[in-house]
Amino acid sequence: MMDKTKRSVAVLLRPDIRKIDFECTAGTERVAISDLQLLNQLHFSTLYCSAAQLRNWPTSMRLCQLFYPNAFLDLLNKASCSRNRFIRRTFAIIYFFATRVFEMLYVFQFIFVCRKFDYYYVFQVPLVGILAQKKTLVMCQDLGPRTFYFSTLFTKRFQQICFVFCSLALKKLFIASKPSIPENQLSVLHNNVDTDIFIKKSVGFNKRHLRLGYVGTWSTEKGINVLVDVVKRANQSDIAKHMSFIIAGDIDIWDRSDWEKEHLAGLQRKVLSLRKYRNVSIVGKIPYRNLSDFYQSIDYLLFPSVWEEPFGNVLIEAMSSGTPAIAFSIGATSEVIDNYINGIIVKTKTSRAFSQEIERQYLLGPAKRERLSNNAREKVLAQFSQSARAKKLLSYFQRIS
């Protein structure tokens, strides 16, 4: 039963996420988990709702699994990619309407189950905001098609939703898509990191050796092709023996079409082929609880993402651990990294420019690397800590009261 003496918040995750392992998950799912923990610390009574299979969750958290036919929609989507023109068009139409119908069913389940809650905090399910706008915050971690479901059917109500974006860059992209929405309905709340888990490393920098690391999904948009090229270039240079690379992560194929799986398998082979180099270690997926150890074992995090990155949680995790990042100037990276102060932003988006910056950092020496490390930790403590996010999140709930 819900505690009537507390304010209550029902958290809803978008329905296309299939499984969430509390100990390993990252991305949007980790942000939702972190916010759920923050809300509990702020003495809210909470309920976490999703269509995902939940694993290794603390028994203290109240959970609710809702129905959403992901497998059925996968079949429709696969049929809509048929080579037969008639079949492709027919199933594309069926898929379009089916996704909207089941989105409505998903939302109606949530609203019914959580009808007595004071607030709704939903991740990329704006239909909740359309139907219950006076008590709903819609958090956007990207701008996928789901963000704009029903926006033309319920134009006026869509314009009254309180949207919260994980970065200013994402907010600007949203405004470009929906310029009619009032500015006061759009807020920015940067993602946070637990600075007590991701603590600053005590091991110093080696003058003659540079330890470089990558962690994340192996995909084109995350820059895995750039990473492979950077490693190859490093091993063709004169300072190859002074560098080592640790590559963590793997491909993610659970919700991909057949041709996407083939493409990702090709990327996986590319990464695994780097094992031929003595200075490369491929360690696979790392549980979330062990990520801090990974960041502490490297001098720089390589973040070669080539798409409009909405935020990049690994950046602040690494920086909190005292590990500066090297990243392209794209998406929200400039909101996190101050160039040459607490990290490095590569303005030319090529693997050659990325490699040149790595070589430049090798020549810097330990003292300058240590300064970057200290500044990275300070930036996180000032702007991306849990306490900073908690204050803002609380003020947003007060705004819709």
C-alpha positions in Angstrom: 0.0 0.0 0.0 1.1 3.5 -0.7 2.2 5.6 2.2 -0.3 8.5 2.4 2.1 10.6 4.5 4.6 10.9 1.7 4.4 12.6 -1.7 4.3 9.8 -4.3 5.9 9.5 -7.7 5.3 6.8 -10.3 8.2 6.4 -12.7 7.6 5.0 -16.2 10.2 3.8 -18.7 9.6 3.7 -22.4 8.2 0.3 -23.4 10.7 -0.8 -26.1 13.4 -1.5 -23.5 13.3 -5.3 -23.1 15.4 -6.1 -20.1 17.1 -4.2 -17.2 19.7 -5.8 -15.0 20.1 -3.5 -12.0 23.8 -4.4 -11.7 24.8 -4.0 -15.3 22.5 -1.6 -17.2 23.6 1.8 -18.5 22.1 4.6 -20.6 18.5 5.7 -20.2 17.8 2.7 -17.9 20.6 3.7 -15.5 19.4 7.3 -15.4 15.9 6.1 -14.5 17.3 3.9 -11.8 19.5 6.7 -10.4 16.5 9.1 -10.3 14.4 6.5 -8.6 17.0 6.2 -5.9 17.2 10.0 -5.6 13.4 10.2 -5.2 13.5 7.7 -2.4 16.3 9.7 -0.7 14.0 12.8 -1.0 11.3 10.8 0.9 9.0 10.2 -2.0 6.9 7.0 -2.1 7.8 5.5 -5.5 6.8 2.9 -8.0 8.8 1.8 -11.0 6.8 0.7 -14.0 8.1 -0.8 -17.3 7.6 -3.5 -19.8 11.1 -4.8 -19.3 12.2 -8.0 -17.6 13.8 -6.9 -14.4 16.8 -8.7 -12.9 18.8 -8.3 -9.7 16.6 -5.4 -8.3 16.7 -4.6 -4.6 13.7 -6.0 -2.8 13.2 -2.5 -1.2 12.1 -1.0 -4.6 8.5 -1.3 -5.6 8.1 -2.5 -9.2 5.3 -3.1 -11.6 5.6 -4.8 -15.0 3.2 -3.6 -17.7 2.2 -5.4 -20.9 3.7 -4.4 -24.2 4.0 -6.8 -27.2 7.6 -6.1 -28.3 7.9 -9.5 -30.0 4.8 -9.0 -32.0 5.8 -5.5 -33.1 9.2 -6.9 -34.1 7.5 -9.3 -36.5 5.5 -6.5 -38.0 8.6 -4.4 -38.3 10.5 -7.2 -40.0 7.6 -7.7 -42.5 7.7 -4.0 -43.3 11.3 -4.4 -44.5 10.3 -7.1 -47.0 11.7 -6.9 -50.6 8.2 -7.2 -51.9 6.9 -3.7 -52.4 3.2 -4.4 -51.6 4.1 -6.4 -48.5 6.5 -3.7 -47.4 4.0 -0.9 -47.7 1.1 -2.9 -46.2 3.0 -3.9 -43.1 4.6 -0.4 -42.7 1.1 1.0 -42.4 0.1 -1.8 -40.0 3.2 -1.3 -37.9 2.6 2.5 -37.7 -0.9 2.1 -36.3 0.0 -0.9 -34.1 2.8 1.0 -32.4 0.4 3.9 -31.6 -2.4 1.6 -30.4 -0.1 -0.4 -28.1 1.5 2.8 -26.8 -2.0 3.9 -25.7 -2.7 0.6 -24.1 0.7 0.8 -22.3 -0.1 4.3 -21.0 -3.7 3.4 -19.9 -2.2 0.6 -17.9 0.2 2.9 -16.2 -2.4 5.6 -15.4 -4.8 3.1 -14.0 -2.3 1.4 -11.8 -0.8 4.7 -10.6 -4.0 6.8 -10.5 -3.5 7.6 -6.8 0.0 8.9 -7.2 0.8 12.6 -6.9 3.2 12.8 -9.8 4.2 10.9 -12.9 7.8 11.0 -14.0 8.0 9.3 -17.5 10.9 8.6 -19.8 10.0 9.4 -23.4 6.3 8.5 -23.2 4.7 12.0 -23.8 1.2 10.5 -24.1 1.1 10.4 -20.3 1.7 14.2 -20.3 -1.1 14.6 -22.9 -3.5 12.7 -20.7 -2.3 13.9 -17.3 -0.4 17.1 -17.9 -0.9 18.7 -14.5 1.2 16.2 -12.7 3.6 14.8 -15.3 7.3 15.4 -16.1 8.4 14.0 -19.4 12.2 13.2 -19.4 13.9 13.1 -22.8 17.2 11.3 -23.2 17.0 11.3 -27.0 14.6 12.4 -29.7 13.3 9.1 -31.2 10.0 8.8 -33.0 8.2 8.0 -29.8 8.9 11.5 -28.5 6.5 12.9 -31.1 3.8 10.3 -31.0 0.3 12.0 -31.0 1.9 15.4 -31.2 -0.3 16.3 -34.3 -3.4 14.6 -33.0 -3.3 16.4 -29.7 -1.4 19.6 -30.7 -2.6 21.9 -27.9 -2.2 19.4 -25.1 1.3 18.4 -26.5 2.3 22.1 -26.3 1.4 22.1 -22.6 3.6 19.2 -21.5 6.5 19.9 -19.2 9.5 18.4 -21.0 12.9 17.9 -19.3 16.0 17.3 -21.5 19.3 15.8 -20.5 21.2 18.5 -22.3 20.9 21.9 -23.9 21.9 20.4 -27.2 19.0 18.0 -27.1 16.6 20.9 -26.1 17.8 22.9 -29.1 17.1 19.9 -31.5 13.6 19.6 -30.0 12.9 23.3 -30.5 14.0 23.0 -34.1 11.4 20.1 -34.5 8.6 21.7 -32.4 9.2 25.5 -32.4 5.6 26.2 -31.3 6.1 24.9 -27.8 6.5 27.7 -25.2 10.1 28.0 -23.8 8.8 27.9 -20.2 7.6 24.3 -20.8 11.2 23.1 -21.7 13.8 22.5 -19.0 17.3 21.1 -19.0 18.5 18.6 -16.3 21.9 17.1 -16.9 22.5 13.5 -16.0 24.3 12.8 -12.8 26.8 10.4 -11.3 27.2 8.9 -7.8 30.5 10.6 -6.8 30.8 8.2 -3.8 31.0 5.2 -6.2 33.0 6.9 -8.9 35.9 8.1 -6.8 39.1 9.8 -7.9 41.9 7.4 -8.5 44.9 7.5 -6.2 47.4 6.1 -8.7 49.5 8.7 -10.5 50.3 9.1 -14.2 53.2 7.3 -15.8 55.6 9.6 -17.6 56.5 7.1 -20.3 53.2 5.3 -20.8 49.7 6.3 -21.7 46.8 4.0 -20.8 43.7 4.6 -23.0 40.3 3.0 -22.6 36.9 2.7 -24.3 33.7 1.5 -22.8 30.3 1.3 -24.4 28.3 -0.3 -27.2 30.2 -1.3 -30.3 28.2 0.5 -32.9 28.8 2.9 -35.8 27.2 5.9 -34.1 29.4 5.3 -31.0 32.4 5.7 -33.2 33.7 2.1 -33.1 35.2 2.4 -36.6 37.1 5.5 -35.5 38.3 3.6 -32.4 39.6 0.7 -34.6 41.4 3.1 -36.9 42.9 5.0 -33.9 44.3 1.8 -32.5 45.8 0.8 -35.9 47.3 4.2 -36.4 48.8 4.1 -32.9 50.4 0.8 -33.6 52.0 2.2 -36.8 53.6 5.1 -34.9 56.9 5.4 -33.2 55.3 5.6 -29.7 53.2 2.4 -30.0 55.2 0.7 -27.2 54.3 3.6 -24.9 50.5 3.2 -25.3 48.0 0.5 -24.2 44.4 0.2 -25.0 41.6 -1.4 -22.9 38.4 -1.9 -24.9 35.2 -2.8 -22.9 31.7 -3.5 -24.1 30.2 -5.5 -27.0 27.6 -5.3 -29.7 23.9 -5.0 -28.7 21.6 -7.1 -30.9 18.6 -7.9 -28.8 16.2 -5.5 -30.7 17.9 -5.4 -34.1 16.7 -6.5 -37.5 18.6 -9.3 -39.4 20.6 -6.9 -41.6 21.5 -4.8 -38.5 22.7 -7.9 -36.7 24.9 -8.8 -39.7 26.3 -5.3 -39.7 27.0 -5.4 -36.0 28.6 -8.8 -36.3 31.0 -7.2 -38.8 31.9 -4.5 -36.3 32.4 -7.1 -33.6 34.9 -8.9 -35.9 36.7 -5.6 -36.5 37.2 -4.9 -32.8 38.2 -8.5 -32.0 40.8 -8.4 -34.8 42.7 -5.8 -32.7 43.8 -8.6 -30.4 46.7 -9.1 -32.7 48.3 -6.1 -31.2 50.2 -6.6 -27.9 49.1 -3.4 -26.4 45.3 -4.1 -26.8 43.1 -5.8 -24.2 39.5 -6.6 -24.9 37.6 -7.2 -21.7 33.9 -7.4 -22.8 31.0 -6.0 -20.8 31.8 -4.6 -17.4 29.1 -4.6 -14.6 28.1 -1.1 -13.5 29.5 -1.7 -10.0 33.0 -2.4 -11.5 33.1 0.6 -13.9 34.9 2.8 -11.4 37.8 0.3 -11.3 38.0 0.4 -15.1 38.1 4.2 -15.2 40.8 4.3 -12.5 42.9 1.9 -14.5 43.2 4.3 -17.5 44.7 7.8 -18.1 42.1 8.9 -20.7 38.7 7.7 -21.8 38.3 7.6 -25.5 34.8 8.8 -26.6 34.8 8.8 -30.4 31.0 9.1 -30.8 30.1 10.5 -34.2 26.3 11.1 -33.8 24.6 14.0 -32.0 25.2 12.5 -28.6 22.4 13.7 -26.3 24.7 13.5 -23.2 27.2 10.7 -22.7 27.0 9.2 -19.2 30.4 7.6 -19.5 32.0 11.1 -19.7 30.9 12.1 -16.3 31.5 8.6 -14.8 35.1 8.8 -16.0 35.6 12.5 -15.0 34.2 11.7 -11.5 36.9 9.0 -11.3 39.6 11.6 -12.2 39.9 10.3 -15.8 39.6 13.0 -18.5 38.0 12.2 -21.8 39.0 12.8 -25.4 35.9 13.3 -27.5 34.7 14.8 -30.8 32.9 18.2 -30.7 29.5 16.9 -31.2 26.1 16.9 -29.5 26.4 17.7 -25.7 30.1 16.9 -25.3 30.9 20.6 -25.0 28.4 21.0 -22.1 30.4 18.4 -20.2 34.0 18.9 -21.3 35.8 22.3 -21.1 38.5 21.9 -23.8 42.1 21.5 -22.4 40.7 22.3 -18.9 39.1 19.0 -17.8 39.2 17.0 -21.0 39.9 17.2 -24.7 37.5 18.1 -27.5 38.7 17.2 -31.0 37.1 19.7 -33.4 37.9 17.9 -36.7 35.8 14.7 -36.8 38.3 12.3 -38.3 40.3 9.4 -36.8 43.5 11.1 -37.9 42.7 14.2 -35.8 41.7 12.0 -32.9 45.0 10.1 -33.1 47.0 13.3 -33.3 45.4 14.5 -30.1 46.3 11.3 -28.3 49.9 11.7 -29.3 49.8 15.3 -28.1 48.5 14.1 -24.7 51.4 11.6 -24.5 53.8 14.4 -24.9 52.2 16.6 -22.2 53.7 14.8 -19.2 52.2 13.6 -15.9 51.9 17.1 -14.3 49.6 18.5 -16.9 47.6 15.2 -17.1 47.1 15.4 -13.3 45.8 19.0 -13.6 43.2 17.7 -16.2 42.3 14.9 -13.8 41.7 17.2 -10.9 39.7 19.7 -12.9 37.5 16.8 -14.3 36.6 15.7 -10.8 35.8 19.2 -9.7 33.5 19.8 -12.7 31.5 16.7 -11.8 31.2 17.7 -8.2 30.0 21.1 -9.1 27.6 20.3 -11.9 26.8 16.6 -12.2 26.6 15.3 -8.7 23.5 13.6 -7.3 22.8 16.5 -4.9 22.8 19.0 -7.8 20.3 16.9 -9.7 18.1 16.3 -6.7 17.7 20.0 -6.1 16.6 20.6 -9.6 14.4 17.6 -9.8 12.6 18.6 -6.7 12.0 22.1 -8.1 10.5 20.7 -11.2 8.0 18.7 -9.3 7.1 21.8 -7.2 6.6 23.7 -10.5 3.8 21.3 -11.7 2.1 21.1 -8.2 
